[in-house]
Amino acid sequence: MDDNWDAETLGVSGCSRCPALVESRSRIVDGTGPATADLLFVGEAPGETEDERGEPFVGRSGDVLDDALRDAGLARADVRITNCVRCRPPGNRDPTAEERGNCLCYLERELAAVDPELVVALGKVPAEHLLGRSVAVTAEAGDIGTLSATDDNWPVLVSVHPAATLYDPGQRDVLSAAMERAAEQVGSGGQSTFDAF
């Protein structure tokens, strides 16, 4: 087992597997939310604001995610939010395959501890990481596949990244529909949107 993992807090401390990330981070950003949530959202990596505050999705994209959750009848306090990697990449670049691989054991342990009904991949990088294949995120948003990154078989819903809506307002409806589908899968939220997929 890894001495860096804390099973009680579902957190990591002192990890130095990725030299570039150790150099660029100010802290390790662990997942937040209930340890037994029905929904577990997986982003790519912490950004500048997340690195400063020590919590995932607290910058502009976090505001978008919070709005989308609320519109789907979900509360941020009821879902768990984490990332493929827990340290901010230099210049907010995408984490490399090696970096995602180095952090996978922590994500696996978090998934096993939370045991969600549904995993939601927020964007292309986490979707491809979790599903183990190329993903056309906009076209596949709302689709559900099976997690292949670990030995367990949690369902994974593909979603556009909340930040995509900041650059392309047309993505807001795509994000909203994916959040509504996630809410339906765990038995909360509003009217059915299955026909949209």
N, C-alpha and C positions, 0 to 999 in steps of 0.2 A: 504494500500500500504506500501511498504518497504522504509524506509528513506534512506537505503543504495544505492538505485538505482538512477542513474542520467539519465533521459530520453534523455537529450540533447547530452551527450557524449556516451551513451549506456555503461556506466561504473558503477562500484561499489566502494564504499568507506566505510571504517570502519566496514566491516562485521566481526562478531565474532561468527558465528554459529558453526564453527568446531574448537574446542580448539586445536586439534593436528595440524591443518593446520595453524592456527594463530601463533602457536609456531614455525612452520618450515618455514614459508614464510618470505621474506624480504619486499614483497609488494604484492598487488593484481594485477594480470595480466589480463587486460581486452582484449577483442577482438580488432583486428585492421582491417583496410580496409574500403571501402565505406559503408556508412550507408544504401545504397540502392542497394547492390550487387546482381547480379543474382545467384552467387554461394556463399554458406556459408559453410566453412570447419569447422568441429568440431573434435578437438583432445581430448585427455584424461585429461591432467593436465599440468601445466607448469613444466619444468625440471629446473635444476640448472641455465643454461644460460638464460632461459626465466625469471626466478625469478630475476636474476641479472639485466637484461636489461628491464624488464617490458613489454615484447612483446611475443606473442606466436610464436612458430616455428622459432626461430632464432639461434638455435644450429645446430649440425650436421644434425639432421633430417629436420631442416628447409632448409638447403642447398639442400637436396635431394628433398624436396617438391618443392622448387623453380625451380630446373632442370626439374622435371616432369611436372610442370605447363607450363614452357617455351616450352618443347617438344610437348605439346598438344595445343600450340597456345594460351595459357593464360598468362596473366601478373599478378603477385602477387598484384600489385597496383589496379587491377580490381576486386579482390575477397575479401571476408571477412573471417577472420580466428579467431576462438575462441576455447574454451575448455569446457568440461563438468564441471570442477571445475576451479576456477580462482586462486587458491593458490597451491603452491608446496607441495605435500605430503612428509612427512619425508622419506629420503633415496630414493626419486623418486619412492616409491611404488605406486601401483594402488590406486586411490581414492576408498574409501568404498562406498557401496550402500547408506549409510546414508549421506556421504559427497556429493555424486552426487545429492541426493534428496534435501539436504540443498541448493544447488546451482542451482537447476532446475528452480526456479522462475526467476533467472537472465537470464538463457539461453532462457526461454520462452519469456521474454520481448525483448531480443535481436533478436530472430527469428521474433517476431511480428513486430518489428520496421524495420528490414531489408527486410522482406517478400521476401526471395529468391525464384527463380524458382526451385532450387535444393539444398538440403543439402547433403554434402559429409561427411560420418562418417569415420574418419581416424583411423582405428584399431578396435579391438574386443570390448574394453570397451565402446567407444562411440557408436559403432554399436548396441550393446546389450542394452545400455541405451536408445537410441533413438527409436529402433524398439520394445523394450519390450520383447525380446525373445533371446534364444541362437543363436549365429551366428558363422558359420564356415567361418572365414574371407577369407582365401585363396580360398576356393571353391566358395564363394558367391561374391567375388570381381567383381564389375561391375554390380551386380544385384541391382534393385531398388525396395524398399519397401515403406511403408507408415509410417510416424512418428507416434508413439503411446505414446510418453512421454508427449505430450501436447494435448490440445483439438483441435488443428489445424492439418491439414492433408498434410503437405509438403512431397513431395517425398524425400526419403533418399537413396543415392547411397552408397553401401558398398565398402570400399577400405582398402587395407592393410595399416598399419602405415608406413610412410616413414622410420622410424628407422629399420623396419624389413629388409629393403634392405641392411643395414649396416652389418647385421649378416648373411643374406642369400641372396647373390647376385641374385639368381634365382627369388627373389620376385620383382626385378626391372621391368621385363616385365609385371607382374601382376599389379603393381602400375601404370605403363605407360598406360596400357589398360584401367584401371579405370579412369585415368585423361582424356584420349581421349573420353571416353564415357560421362564424365561430360561435357566436352567442347561441344560435339555434342548436348547434352540435352538443352544447352542454346544457341545453334546456332553459335558456334565458333569452331575453331580447324580444324584439317585436315580431312583425309579420314575416312569413316565409319569403326567402329570396332564392330558393333553390332553382326556380325557373330561369333565373338570370345566368345560371351556369350551364 
